[in-house]
């Protein structure tokens, strides 16, 4: 009977110690493997909708241009809005097919609709080249729809879909914004040719020589541009194909742990012009749009909610659950050790078991 009791006691000690070691190992795996690989990444059910509001300081009316009314073509201080939806369409392991759909309206009328799809790494949110063959995605580089999980106080490279080019994203400062601790990044994208077919489809493709001659006489061109354009007109054909450039200055407030963009302040300019057939500089003709807009208050609240939800999930799996498991593991190991010592306490009479 005494021997069986000793065996049972030894089994309890071994079980407690083994279970304690398993719990501590599970805590480490959860914190350092499960969390970064399966929690702190773009969820498969991501469907984030954001609204922005502002004004077109200048807006070119394509219908007025088509009628030859250059004076009435330029509108000023037109209220505008942007509805944006970023959604994960499919996933394949750590890669997500992510769509970025935007609808821009001026005084309630739609002026532009675009959709870009990217194959993104679900942790870094940067485009990847290895993805399922059936995915049709933009060959992009740098940040596209948001910042990575665990954003750093460093500069990044950003993607400008309208111009199909990259631009520097500069870390500026950290500050509390909308009640959250955020990193602030600034983007100063210089003039680059608009290359996206969706954007170009909504812009006038050409101007007749008659309108260009009016621009030479009455338009907002610099004296040097008027001289250059006047000299080129005979060789440009009729109508004259147009090209466009885009530039902008943007500020983003980003919650660093989740990479959620809490707020945005954007300023963007587009300009119509002509490519010099002789290889000279782009000749600017007139502004197409000059717009400034920010996230709406409701969109900021939605972003704050998403950031807080993401942070809670990360904290649960990286800190809370591992902490509880590790504590239980320590308690079990300590209990097993103490029980083992009691087992070795002197047998009846006070001598230690041999």
Secondary structure, 3 states (H helix, E strand, C coil): CHHHHHHHHHHHHHHHHHHHHHHHHHHHHHHHHHHHHHHCCCCCCCEEEEEEEEEEEEEECHHHHHCCCHHHHEEEEEEEEEEEEEEEEEEECCEEEEEEEEEEEECCEEEEEEEEEEEEECCCCEECCCCCCCCCCCCCCCECCCCCCCCCCCCEEEEECCCCEEEEEEEEEEEEECCEEEEEEEEEEEEEECCCHHHHHCCCCEECHHHHHHHHHHCCCCHHHHHHHHHHHHHCCCCEECEEEEEEEEEEEEECCCCEEEEEEEEEEEEEEECCCCCCCCEEEEEEEEEEEEECHHHHHHHHHHHHHHHHHHHHHHHHHHHHHHHHHHHHHHHHHHHHHHHCCCECCCECCC
